[in-house]
Amino acid sequence: MIASIRTFFRFIFVLVLAGLLFSYAMFQGGFVSWFLFFGFLPVFLYSLFLTLYPLSSFKAERQFSPKYGEAGQDIQVEVTLRRFLPLPIFYLIIEDPLPESLNWKDTRAKKYLFLSRPNVLMNREAKKTILFPWFKRKLTYQYMLDHVPRGRHTFNTVKIVTGDFLGIIKKRKEIEVQNDIHMRAWNRTTKLSSGMSAFDEGRQSAFLPQVRHTNVVSGVRDYAPGDRFSWVDWKTTAKKQRLVTKEFEQEKNKDVTVLLNGAIEDTDRWLAFEAAIELSQSLARHSLNLYGNVQFIHAGAVQEELMLSNRRRSDEQLIQLLSTIQPLQSSSFEEQLIKEASLRAADRNLIIVSAELNQQIGESVLRLSQQARDVLFLFIAGNKQLTNQEQAVINRLEQSIAGFQWLSEDHLTSEIIEVNT
């Protein structure tokens, strides 16, 4: 409404200017005055024409290449404008407004150099250009979106601006054209320093790669082809007068549960939450390759749970889940942690990934470790982001029997993240 009123008054202003110049030519007379009038007459007529020209005749399309990708990837965008009335337009400014989710650039591992001051990454500029279409019916504008972050990014409108030669008349139009691009979380490389497994009698960690351990003897049996000579039990062999070998306890892998804390107390730690998503995805997929049975839980506003197996569909479900989740600013994660642990079998390894840490969460982790549960808590925060309370909780967890590791810029910027299990 306001734009229409402004255009109307500018239209009246153009008519007044033309009338004044005509009056000057009538009263002054002579070649110069009439030359000025007829010289500016095309400009006035074009201004009047532009006032009446409907920008609603423009239709817009937007295409992405590719439309689905991985965080940190570059996306090429092509905006195409078409119109039905090929009337002359001197210039046209095309702007493609970016959604707020694209305000920052995901430079993959390099972005974690700014883990303590993530707002430095908020440096993406608006995408706009100026074209001179004149009588063209089809206009195309291409630009590159570099380092696109994780998530679903929705584009809603295309803005166009045009005007006359004198800058008196200026018209704007927002064309609705909705498109989405989907970027999955970057698949990081994670190295587990030791595997999570258990023996039939007693519990202890066993290093990878998987080998047959010969330090826990469960009994003896007759010698069979393929048994090592060092496995022969000479005392029992001499007693029974036949070769007898030792039988060792078989190692079995334990199932893994990866629990992602979907909340952060401090909104300035949104980059640490991105790292938590990447790390939890990498741990789930890595554990899936090792153990073949992984449970993934996202503790957000609505708890989401996936049972992963060595199937393509499971991997796609995990990617889809982690591509869309956004952090909560408040939650009761410590209560969810205790509740979930009580519902899980005690013989499951629990890996917790979180970008927040407080005294309540620390107490919950300690309580779980005291219940003879295998717990690994991975906390992500910048070196300059730690509070005194968090530092005290970290010191307590590091001195306890609970598995704990604090991941900072030094860990996240490396090519491979090493997790000590």
VEXDREN-153418 format. One record per residue (C-alpha): residue in three letters; x, y, z. Coordinates in pm, 1 decimal, padded with zeros to 6 digits. Layout:
// residues N
<nupa ALA x X y Y z Z>
...
// end
This chain:
// residues 421
<nupa MET x 00000.0 y 00000.0 z 00000.0>
<nupa ILE x 00276.0 y 00243.2 z 00094.9>
<nupa ALA x 00469.1 y 00153.8 z -00221.3>
<nupa SER x 00162.3 y 00226.1 z -00435.0>
<nupa ILE x 00114.3 y 00566.1 z -00271.3>
<nupa ARG x 00482.2 y 00649.6 z -00320.2>
<nupa THR x 00463.3 y 00549.7 z -00688.8>
<nupa PHE x 00151.6 y 00764.1 z -00735.7>
<nupa PHE x 00318.3 y 01075.7 z -00595.7>
<nupa ARG x 00624.4 y 01016.4 z -00811.6>
<nupa PHE x 00398.0 y 00985.3 z -01113.7>
<nupa ILE x 00242.0 y 01324.2 z -01027.5>
<nupa PHE x 00591.0 y 01467.5 z -00980.7>
<nupa VAL x 00692.2 y 01360.9 z -01332.7>
<nupa LEU x 00378.5 y 01521.5 z -01475.3>
<nupa VAL x 00452.7 y 01842.9 z -01287.4>
<nupa LEU x 00809.7 y 01852.2 z -01422.2>
<nupa ALA x 00687.2 y 01796.9 z -01777.3>
<nupa GLY x 00424.2 y 02069.5 z -01730.6>
<nupa LEU x 00678.3 y 02316.2 z -01597.3>
<nupa LEU x 00914.9 y 02254.3 z -01887.0>
<nupa PHE x 00627.9 y 02291.2 z -02135.0>
<nupa SER x 00519.1 y 02615.9 z -01971.5>
<nupa TYR x 00873.4 y 02746.1 z -01988.5>
<nupa ALA x 00889.0 y 02665.4 z -02361.8>
<nupa MET x 00550.7 y 02832.2 z -02424.3>
<nupa PHE x 00631.3 y 03154.6 z -02244.8>
<nupa GLN x 01001.4 y 03177.8 z -02331.5>
<nupa GLY x 00974.8 y 03060.9 z -02689.4>
<nupa GLY x 01275.7 y 03022.0 z -02914.5>
<nupa PHE x 01476.2 y 02723.8 z -03030.3>
<nupa VAL x 01659.3 y 02652.1 z -02704.2>
<nupa SER x 01352.2 y 02626.6 z -02482.7>
<nupa TRP x 01163.8 y 02401.3 z -02726.2>
<nupa PHE x 01477.7 y 02191.5 z -02779.5>
<nupa LEU x 01497.7 y 02130.6 z -02405.6>
<nupa PHE x 01132.6 y 02033.7 z -02391.6>
<nupa PHE x 01144.9 y 01788.8 z -02681.1>
<nupa GLY x 01486.2 y 01659.7 z -02567.2>
<nupa PHE x 01349.5 y 01564.9 z -02225.1>
<nupa LEU x 01013.8 y 01450.3 z -02356.4>
<nupa PRO x 01133.5 y 01085.5 z -02417.9>
<nupa VAL x 01267.4 y 01074.4 z -02062.9>
<nupa PHE x 00935.5 y 01190.7 z -01921.8>
<nupa LEU x 00741.7 y 00948.9 z -02139.6>
<nupa TYR x 00965.7 y 00658.5 z -02032.7>
<nupa SER x 00913.4 y 00752.4 z -01668.0>
<nupa LEU x 00538.1 y 00754.8 z -01719.1>
<nupa PHE x 00557.6 y 00423.5 z -01903.4>
<nupa LEU x 00762.8 y 00266.6 z -01625.5>
<nupa THR x 00509.6 y 00381.6 z -01368.0>
<nupa LEU x 00236.8 y 00192.7 z -01550.2>
<nupa TYR x 00450.2 y -00110.0 z -01643.1>
<nupa PRO x 00344.9 y -00415.2 z -01434.1>
<nupa LEU x 00641.0 y -00595.5 z -01277.2>
<nupa SER x 00395.4 y -00874.0 z -01197.5>
<nupa SER x 00453.1 y -00996.6 z -01553.8>
<nupa PHE x 00791.5 y -01133.3 z -01437.6>
<nupa LYS x 00804.4 y -01501.0 z -01339.5>
<nupa ALA x 01104.6 y -01649.4 z -01161.3>
<nupa GLU x 01264.2 y -01992.7 z -01140.6>
<nupa ARG x 01556.5 y -02112.6 z -00931.7>
<nupa GLN x 01772.1 y -02420.0 z -00981.9>
<nupa PHE x 02049.7 y -02570.2 z -00770.5>
<nupa SER x 02339.1 y -02785.4 z -00880.7>
<nupa PRO x 02350.3 y -03008.4 z -00684.7>
<nupa LYS x 02034.4 y -02992.4 z -00474.0>
<nupa TYR x 02156.0 y -03252.9 z -00225.0>
<nupa GLY x 02510.0 y -03243.8 z -00092.8>
<nupa GLU x 02744.0 y -03258.1 z 00204.4>
<nupa ALA x 02816.5 y -02971.1 z 00440.4>
<nupa GLY x 03105.9 y -02755.5 z 00321.6>
<nupa GLN x 03028.9 y -02820.9 z -00044.1>
<nupa ASP x 02981.4 y -02544.4 z -00304.1>
<nupa ILE x 02639.9 y -02508.0 z -00469.6>
<nupa GLN x 02576.2 y -02330.6 z -00800.5>
<nupa VAL x 02249.7 y -02135.3 z -00814.2>
<nupa GLU x 02077.7 y -02019.5 z -01131.8>
<nupa VAL x 01791.7 y -01768.5 z -01119.3>
<nupa THR x 01587.9 y -01729.8 z -01439.3>
<nupa LEU x 01340.6 y -01445.8 z -01499.8>
<nupa ARG x 01082.4 y -01453.9 z -01776.9>
<nupa ARG x 00827.3 y -01192.9 z -01882.1>
<nupa PHE x 00545.2 y -01181.5 z -02134.9>
<nupa LEU x 00565.8 y -00812.4 z -02228.8>
<nupa PRO x 00898.5 y -00741.5 z -02404.4>
<nupa LEU x 00887.9 y -00367.1 z -02335.3>
<nupa PRO x 01215.8 y -00179.0 z -02284.4>
<nupa ILE x 01365.8 y -00175.4 z -01934.3>
<nupa PHE x 01684.0 y 00023.6 z -01885.4>
<nupa TYR x 01820.7 y -00171.9 z -01587.9>
<nupa LEU x 01708.7 y -00444.8 z -01352.4>
<nupa ILE x 01861.2 y -00531.0 z -01014.1>
<nupa ILE x 01810.9 y -00896.0 z -00918.9>
<nupa GLU x 01857.0 y -01002.0 z -00556.4>
<nupa ASP x 01819.0 y -01355.7 z -00426.1>
<nupa PRO x 01766.5 y -01324.5 z -00047.3>
<nupa LEU x 01945.8 y -01596.7 z 00144.7>
<nupa PRO x 01780.2 y -01775.3 z 00438.1>
<nupa GLU x 01921.8 y -01712.3 z 00784.9>
<nupa SER x 02054.1 y -02066.9 z 00796.5>
<nupa LEU x 02306.6 y -01967.9 z 00526.6>
<nupa ASN x 02451.3 y -01670.6 z 00714.0>
<nupa TRP x 02772.4 y -01857.1 z 00794.4>
<nupa LYS x 03024.2 y -02059.5 z 00595.4>
<nupa ASP x 03112.2 y -02418.0 z 00676.8>
<nupa THR x 03481.3 y -02459.6 z 00599.1>
<nupa ARG x 03477.7 y -02811.1 z 00746.0>
<nupa ALA x 03772.7 y -02873.4 z 00979.3>
<nupa LYS x 03908.4 y -02518.9 z 00938.3>
<nupa LYS x 03596.2 y -02366.3 z 01090.0>
<nupa TYR x 03691.3 y -02504.6 z 01429.7>
<nupa LEU x 03980.1 y -02260.2 z 01447.9>
<nupa PHE x 03703.6 y -02020.6 z 01552.9>
<nupa LEU x 03534.0 y -02255.7 z 01797.9>
<nupa SER x 03565.8 y -01999.4 z 02077.8>
<nupa ARG x 03442.3 y -01710.2 z 01857.8>
<nupa PRO x 03214.2 y -01863.8 z 01595.4>
<nupa ASN x 03052.9 y -01533.8 z 01493.1>
<nupa VAL x 03363.7 y -01466.3 z 01281.7>
<nupa LEU x 03216.4 y -01714.0 z 01032.6>
<nupa MET x 02907.7 y -01492.9 z 00986.2>
<nupa ASN x 03042.1 y -01314.4 z 00680.0>
<nupa ARG x 02823.4 y -01420.2 z 00389.3>
<nupa GLU x 02715.5 y -01134.8 z 00163.3>
<nupa ALA x 02382.7 y -01093.2 z -00015.1>
<nupa LYS x 02366.7 y -01222.0 z -00371.0>
<nupa LYS x 02260.9 y -00954.6 z -00618.8>
<nupa THR x 02349.5 y -00827.3 z -00964.7>
<nupa ILE x 02243.7 y -00562.6 z -01216.3>
<nupa LEU x 02138.0 y -00646.3 z -01572.3>
<nupa PHE x 02036.6 y -00432.4 z -01870.8>
<nupa PRO x 01754.9 y -00628.1 z -02031.3>
<nupa TRP x 01594.4 y -00372.6 z -02266.7>
<nupa PHE x 01368.8 y -00594.5 z -02483.8>
<nupa LYS x 01487.8 y -00935.2 z -02359.9>
<nupa ARG x 01219.7 y -01172.6 z -02239.8>
<nupa LYS x 01450.2 y -01412.0 z -02056.4>
<nupa LEU x 01718.3 y -01312.8 z -01806.1>
<nupa THR x 01956.3 y -01546.3 z -01623.5>
<nupa TYR x 02166.7 y -01481.3 z -01315.0>
<nupa GLN x 02415.0 y -01738.6 z -01185.7>
<nupa TYR x 02611.9 y -01728.5 z -00863.8>
<nupa MET x 02804.7 y -01966.6 z -00639.8>
<nupa LEU x 02721.8 y -02047.1 z -00279.1>
<nupa ASP x 03050.1 y -02155.1 z -00124.9>
<nupa HIS x 03089.4 y -02364.6 z 00190.4>
<nupa VAL x 02719.4 y -02434.0 z 00242.9>
<nupa PRO x 02648.4 y -02545.7 z 00601.3>
<nupa ARG x 02447.8 y -02844.5 z 00721.1>
<nupa GLY x 02071.2 y -02832.7 z 00718.6>
<nupa ARG x 01766.9 y -02773.0 z 00506.0>
<nupa HIS x 01784.5 y -02425.6 z 00354.3>
<nupa THR x 01463.2 y -02276.3 z 00213.1>
<nupa PHE x 01467.1 y -01994.5 z -00042.3>
<nupa ASN x 01135.8 y -01808.1 z -00061.4>
<nupa THR x 01153.6 y -01502.2 z -00287.1>
<nupa VAL x 01344.4 y -01323.9 z -00561.8>
<nupa LYS x 01356.0 y -00943.4 z -00546.2>
<nupa ILE x 01374.4 y -00723.0 z -00856.0>
<nupa VAL x 01423.7 y -00344.5 z -00869.1>
<nupa THR x 01410.3 y -00113.9 z -01170.7>
<nupa GLY x 01379.9 y 00258.5 z -01236.7>
<nupa ASP x 01398.9 y 00536.9 z -01492.3>
<nupa PHE x 01697.9 y 00734.0 z -01623.5>
<nupa LEU x 01661.5 y 01018.4 z -01371.8>
<nupa GLY x 01609.1 y 00797.1 z -01069.7>
<nupa ILE x 01271.4 y 00956.5 z -01000.6>
<nupa ILE x 01066.9 y 00641.1 z -01054.5>
<nupa LYS x 01180.8 y 00326.3 z -00877.7>
<nupa LYS x 00976.1 y 00006.7 z -00862.9>
<nupa ARG x 01028.3 y -00306.6 z -00656.9>
<nupa LYS x 00874.7 y -00650.3 z -00672.5>
<nupa GLU x 00914.5 y -00966.8 z -00464.8>
<nupa ILE x 00843.8 y -01280.4 z -00665.2>
<nupa GLU x 00756.3 y -01586.5 z -00461.3>
<nupa VAL x 00956.0 y -01890.1 z -00567.5>
<nupa GLN x 01025.7 y -02152.5 z -00301.4>
<nupa ASN x 01310.6 y -02401.9 z -00330.3>
<nupa ASP x 01507.1 y -02615.4 z -00084.5>
<nupa ILE x 01857.0 y -02750.6 z -00070.0>
<nupa HIS x 01949.6 y -03031.0 z 00168.2>
<nupa MET x 02300.7 y -03061.8 z 00308.2>
<nupa ARG x 02390.5 y -03360.3 z 00521.4>
<nupa ALA x 02646.0 y -03339.3 z 00800.9>
<nupa TRP x 03009.3 y -03368.1 z 00698.6>
<nupa ASN x 03134.0 y -03721.8 z 00744.7>
<nupa ARG x 03444.6 y -03687.6 z 00958.9>
<nupa THR x 03710.9 y -03951.5 z 01003.2>
<nupa THR x 03722.8 y -04083.5 z 01359.0>
<nupa LYS x 03977.4 y -04319.8 z 01506.6>
<nupa LEU x 03897.9 y -04527.4 z 01814.3>
<nupa SER x 04213.7 y -04595.9 z 02010.7>
<nupa SER x 04062.9 y -04912.5 z 02157.2>
<nupa GLY x 03757.4 y -05121.3 z 02089.3>
<nupa MET x 03473.3 y -05170.5 z 02332.8>
<nupa SER x 03427.1 y -05536.4 z 02414.6>
<nupa ALA x 03384.1 y -05771.2 z 02706.6>
<nupa PHE x 03486.0 y -06120.2 z 02816.5>
<nupa ASP x 03246.0 y -06386.7 z 02934.6>
<nupa GLU x 03381.5 y -06362.7 z 03287.8>
<nupa GLY x 03458.8 y -06016.5 z 03412.4>
<nupa ARG x 03464.1 y -05697.9 z 03205.3>
<nupa GLN x 03755.9 y -05517.5 z 03052.2>
<nupa SER x 03839.1 y -05328.8 z 02736.2>
<nupa ALA x 04010.9 y -05500.6 z 02448.4>
<nupa PHE x 04216.5 y -05328.2 z 02184.1>
<nupa LEU x 04147.0 y -05341.4 z 01814.7>
<nupa PRO x 04196.4 y -05499.8 z 01570.8>
<nupa GLN x 03996.8 y -05800.8 z 01679.7>
<nupa VAL x 04226.3 y -06087.2 z 01771.0>
<nupa ARG x 04191.3 y -06400.5 z 01976.6>
<nupa HIS x 04309.4 y -06331.6 z 02330.2>
<nupa THR x 04508.9 y -06602.6 z 02507.9>
<nupa ASN x 04531.7 y -06465.0 z 02859.1>
<nupa VAL x 04208.1 y -06609.7 z 03004.1>
<nupa VAL x 04192.7 y -06992.3 z 03002.7>
<nupa SER x 03844.5 y -07142.7 z 03034.9>
<nupa GLY x 03935.7 y -07514.7 z 02999.7>
<nupa VAL x 04111.7 y -07780.1 z 02792.8>
<nupa ARG x 04017.6 y -07995.5 z 02494.1>
<nupa ASP x 04174.1 y -08246.2 z 02257.5>
<nupa TYR x 04421.6 y -08116.9 z 02006.8>
<nupa ALA x 04272.3 y -08027.0 z 01665.8>
<nupa PRO x 04450.5 y -07951.7 z 01338.5>
<nupa GLY x 04523.7 y -07580.0 z 01318.0>
<nupa ASP x 04583.9 y -07530.5 z 01690.6>
<nupa ARG x 04907.9 y -07353.4 z 01775.6>
<nupa PHE x 05186.1 y -07555.2 z 01935.3>
<nupa SER x 05213.6 y -07296.0 z 02212.2>
<nupa TRP x 04856.0 y -07371.6 z 02318.2>
<nupa VAL x 04941.3 y -07732.4 z 02421.1>
<nupa ASP x 04881.5 y -07804.1 z 02791.2>
<nupa TRP x 05182.2 y -08026.3 z 02861.8>
<nupa LYS x 05082.4 y -08124.3 z 03214.3>
<nupa THR x 04740.5 y -08251.6 z 03106.3>
<nupa THR x 04893.7 y -08411.2 z 02794.9>
<nupa ALA x 05136.9 y -08613.5 z 03007.8>
<nupa LYS x 04856.4 y -08722.0 z 03237.5>
<nupa LYS x 04616.2 y -08830.3 z 02961.2>
<nupa GLN x 04883.8 y -08958.4 z 02721.5>
<nupa ARG x 04741.1 y -08757.3 z 02429.5>
<nupa LEU x 04778.1 y -08402.7 z 02301.6>
<nupa VAL x 04554.3 y -08158.3 z 02483.5>
<nupa THR x 04532.4 y -07785.2 z 02412.1>
<nupa LYS x 04411.0 y -07500.1 z 02622.5>
<nupa GLU x 04070.2 y -07349.4 z 02542.7>
<nupa PHE x 04051.8 y -06975.8 z 02578.1>
<nupa GLU x 03761.5 y -06752.7 z 02661.7>
<nupa GLN x 03609.9 y -06601.9 z 02350.1>
<nupa GLU x 03589.8 y -06227.8 z 02319.2>
<nupa LYS x 03253.2 y -06083.8 z 02227.6>
<nupa ASN x 03174.9 y -05735.1 z 02108.5>
<nupa LYS x 02928.1 y -05526.9 z 02299.9>
<nupa ASP x 02653.4 y -05332.4 z 02132.2>
<nupa VAL x 02694.8 y -04955.0 z 02122.5>
<nupa THR x 02452.1 y -04673.6 z 02200.5>
<nupa VAL x 02542.7 y -04322.9 z 02080.7>
<nupa LEU x 02352.7 y -04053.9 z 02270.1>
<nupa LEU x 02358.0 y -03697.0 z 02133.2>
<nupa ASN x 02266.3 y -03409.5 z 02362.4>
<nupa GLY x 02041.3 y -03187.9 z 02151.5>
<nupa ALA x 02071.1 y -02877.7 z 02370.3>
<nupa ILE x 02320.6 y -02601.3 z 02445.0>
<nupa GLU x 02285.8 y -02354.8 z 02730.6>
<nupa ASP x 02493.9 y -02084.8 z 02562.0>
<nupa THR x 02378.8 y -01982.7 z 02212.9>
<nupa ASP x 02735.5 y -01873.9 z 02129.7>
<nupa ARG x 02830.6 y -02242.6 z 02126.3>
<nupa TRP x 02631.1 y -02326.6 z 01815.3>
<nupa LEU x 02952.6 y -02423.5 z 01636.4>
<nupa ALA x 03034.1 y -02673.0 z 01912.7>
<nupa PHE x 02690.3 y -02824.3 z 01853.0>
<nupa GLU x 02776.8 y -02864.9 z 01483.8>
<nupa ALA x 03090.8 y -03048.9 z 01590.9>
<nupa ALA x 02880.6 y -03271.5 z 01818.3>
<nupa ILE x 02658.5 y -03366.1 z 01524.2>
<nupa GLU x 02955.1 y -03448.0 z 01301.4>
<nupa LEU x 03126.6 y -03649.3 z 01574.7>
<nupa SER x 02816.4 y -03845.9 z 01674.5>
<nupa GLN x 02748.1 y -03932.7 z 01310.0>
<nupa SER x 03106.5 y -04047.3 z 01260.0>
<nupa LEU x 03104.5 y -04255.3 z 01579.1>
<nupa ALA x 02774.3 y -04420.2 z 01489.8>
<nupa ARG x 02887.0 y -04512.6 z 01138.7>
<nupa HIS x 03230.7 y -04624.0 z 01258.5>
<nupa SER x 03079.3 y -04840.7 z 01533.5>
<nupa LEU x 02833.2 y -04978.6 z 01281.0>
<nupa ASN x 03120.4 y -05106.1 z 01068.5>
<nupa LEU x 03289.6 y -05262.7 z 01371.9>
<nupa TYR x 02998.7 y -05412.8 z 01563.9>
<nupa GLY x 02705.4 y -05417.3 z 01324.8>
<nupa ASN x 02448.8 y -05321.2 z 01591.0>
<nupa VAL x 02433.0 y -04957.3 z 01694.3>
<nupa GLN x 02159.5 y -04759.9 z 01862.5>
<nupa PHE x 02147.7 y -04384.1 z 01802.6>
<nupa ILE x 01947.3 y -04149.8 z 02026.8>
<nupa HIS x 01892.9 y -03777.5 z 01980.1>
<nupa ALA x 01783.9 y -03625.0 z 02310.5>
<nupa GLY x 01607.8 y -03312.7 z 02189.6>
<nupa ALA x 01264.0 y -03159.5 z 02235.4>
<nupa VAL x 01124.0 y -03485.6 z 02101.3>
<nupa GLN x 01347.0 y -03786.3 z 02157.6>
<nupa GLU x 01434.0 y -03964.5 z 01835.0>
<nupa GLU x 01579.7 y -04312.7 z 01830.2>
<nupa LEU x 01726.3 y -04520.8 z 01550.3>
<nupa MET x 01841.7 y -04881.2 z 01546.9>
<nupa LEU x 02119.3 y -04902.4 z 01291.3>
<nupa SER x 02238.3 y -05210.7 z 01112.0>
<nupa ASN x 02462.3 y -05276.0 z 00814.2>
<nupa ARG x 02198.6 y -05164.0 z 00571.5>
<nupa ARG x 02184.2 y -04867.4 z 00340.2>
<nupa ARG x 01845.1 y -04765.8 z 00474.2>
<nupa SER x 01980.7 y -04728.7 z 00827.9>
<nupa ASP x 02257.9 y -04502.2 z 00705.4>
<nupa GLU x 02008.9 y -04287.4 z 00515.7>
<nupa GLN x 01788.1 y -04255.3 z 00824.5>
<nupa LEU x 02083.4 y -04136.7 z 01031.5>
<nupa ILE x 02187.4 y -03883.0 z 00766.4>
<nupa GLN x 01833.5 y -03751.3 z 00734.5>
<nupa LEU x 01796.4 y -03710.3 z 01110.2>
<nupa LEU x 02125.4 y -03526.9 z 01160.2>
<nupa SER x 02066.2 y -03302.3 z 00859.0>
<nupa THR x 01769.4 y -03123.4 z 01009.7>
<nupa ILE x 01806.4 y -03107.2 z 01387.9>
<nupa GLN x 01867.2 y -02772.4 z 01554.9>
<nupa PRO x 01991.9 y -02711.9 z 01911.1>
<nupa LEU x 01761.0 y -02636.5 z 02202.1>
<nupa GLN x 01851.3 y -02358.5 z 02441.2>
<nupa SER x 01715.1 y -02532.9 z 02747.9>
<nupa SER x 01666.7 y -02895.9 z 02842.4>
<nupa SER x 01690.5 y -03147.6 z 03124.5>
<nupa PHE x 01950.4 y -03367.6 z 02962.4>
<nupa GLU x 02078.7 y -03509.9 z 03289.7>
<nupa GLU x 01732.2 y -03652.5 z 03362.3>
<nupa GLN x 01705.9 y -03796.4 z 03012.2>
<nupa LEU x 02052.0 y -03946.2 z 03052.2>
<nupa ILE x 01963.2 y -04136.9 z 03369.2>
<nupa LYS x 01628.2 y -04243.7 z 03226.2>
<nupa GLU x 01777.0 y -04373.9 z 02902.8>
<nupa ALA x 02059.5 y -04554.7 z 03080.9>
<nupa SER x 01811.3 y -04731.5 z 03307.7>
<nupa LEU x 01618.0 y -04855.3 z 03004.5>
<nupa ARG x 01926.8 y -04988.4 z 02826.0>
<nupa ALA x 02090.0 y -05318.8 z 02898.2>
<nupa ALA x 02396.3 y -05300.5 z 03118.9>
<nupa ASP x 02607.6 y -05482.1 z 02860.3>
<nupa ARG x 02582.5 y -05194.0 z 02608.1>
<nupa ASN x 02855.4 y -04937.8 z 02564.2>
<nupa LEU x 02718.3 y -04587.5 z 02601.9>
<nupa ILE x 02887.7 y -04301.7 z 02412.8>
<nupa ILE x 02757.0 y -03957.1 z 02504.1>
<nupa VAL x 02832.7 y -03657.5 z 02281.8>
<nupa SER x 02749.7 y -03314.9 z 02422.1>
<nupa ALA x 02831.8 y -02948.0 z 02370.1>
<nupa GLU x 02721.1 y -02859.1 z 02722.2>
<nupa LEU x 02847.3 y -02968.9 z 03061.3>
<nupa ASN x 02724.1 y -02877.9 z 03405.6>
<nupa GLN x 02739.4 y -03024.0 z 03752.7>
<nupa GLN x 02416.4 y -03220.5 z 03708.9>
<nupa ILE x 02537.6 y -03386.5 z 03388.7>
<nupa GLY x 02870.7 y -03469.4 z 03552.9>
<nupa GLU x 02692.6 y -03630.6 z 03850.4>
<nupa SER x 02479.9 y -03837.4 z 03612.2>
<nupa VAL x 02785.9 y -03965.6 z 03426.9>
<nupa LEU x 02959.1 y -04057.2 z 03752.4>
<nupa ARG x 02650.2 y -04241.3 z 03874.6>
<nupa LEU x 02634.0 y -04444.8 z 03554.0>
<nupa SER x 03002.5 y -04538.4 z 03572.7>
<nupa GLN x 02956.6 y -04651.5 z 03932.9>
<nupa GLN x 02679.5 y -04885.4 z 03816.9>
<nupa ALA x 02939.4 y -05090.7 z 03627.0>
<nupa ARG x 02831.2 y -04942.4 z 03294.5>
<nupa ASP x 03077.5 y -04867.5 z 03018.1>
<nupa VAL x 03029.4 y -04492.8 z 02964.0>
<nupa LEU x 03229.0 y -04257.5 z 02745.8>
<nupa PHE x 03142.0 y -03887.8 z 02769.7>
<nupa LEU x 03272.0 y -03662.9 z 02490.7>
<nupa PHE x 03249.3 y -03292.1 z 02568.2>
<nupa ILE x 03306.5 y -03031.5 z 02296.0>
<nupa ALA x 03399.6 y -02671.7 z 02379.0>
<nupa GLY x 03659.5 y -02411.6 z 02284.9>
<nupa ASN x 03959.7 y -02340.6 z 02501.5>
<nupa LYS x 03835.4 y -01988.9 z 02579.1>
<nupa GLN x 03473.3 y -02092.3 z 02633.7>
<nupa LEU x 03515.3 y -02294.2 z 02951.8>
<nupa THR x 03365.9 y -02154.5 z 03269.0>
<nupa ASN x 03505.9 y -02220.3 z 03616.0>
<nupa GLN x 03218.2 y -02457.7 z 03686.6>
<nupa GLU x 03285.4 y -02657.3 z 03370.5>
<nupa GLN x 03656.1 y -02675.5 z 03447.8>
<nupa ALA x 03579.3 y -02813.4 z 03794.2>
<nupa VAL x 03348.0 y -03079.7 z 03646.6>
<nupa ILE x 03612.6 y -03172.1 z 03386.9>
<nupa ASN x 03877.9 y -03216.5 z 03657.5>
<nupa ARG x 03645.7 y -03439.8 z 03857.0>
<nupa LEU x 03552.9 y -03657.5 z 03558.1>
<nupa GLU x 03914.3 y -03695.7 z 03449.0>
<nupa GLN x 04006.6 y -03826.2 z 03794.1>
<nupa SER x 03713.3 y -04069.6 z 03810.2>
<nupa ILE x 03668.8 y -04415.9 z 03658.9>
<nupa ALA x 03426.1 y -04274.9 z 03402.1>
<nupa GLY x 03543.4 y -04246.3 z 03045.1>
<nupa PHE x 03577.6 y -03879.1 z 02959.3>
<nupa GLN x 03742.1 y -03672.6 z 02686.7>
<nupa TRP x 03731.9 y -03299.2 z 02622.9>
<nupa LEU x 03761.1 y -03207.7 z 02254.4>
<nupa SER x 03879.1 y -02855.2 z 02176.8>
<nupa GLU x 04014.7 y -02671.6 z 01872.1>
<nupa ASP x 04331.8 y -02881.7 z 01874.8>
<nupa HIS x 04134.4 y -03203.6 z 01826.9>
<nupa LEU x 03864.6 y -03081.0 z 01591.2>
<nupa THR x 04097.3 y -02909.9 z 01343.2>
<nupa SER x 04299.4 y -03225.3 z 01287.7>
<nupa GLU x 04228.3 y -03444.2 z 00987.7>
<nupa ILE x 04139.0 y -03743.7 z 01207.7>
<nupa ILE x 03969.7 y -03714.1 z 01545.6>
<nupa GLU x 04111.3 y -03968.9 z 01788.9>
<nupa VAL x 03872.4 y -04085.1 z 02054.2>
<nupa ASN x 04012.5 y -04268.4 z 02356.5>
<nupa THR x 03762.3 y -04538.7 z 02451.1>
// end
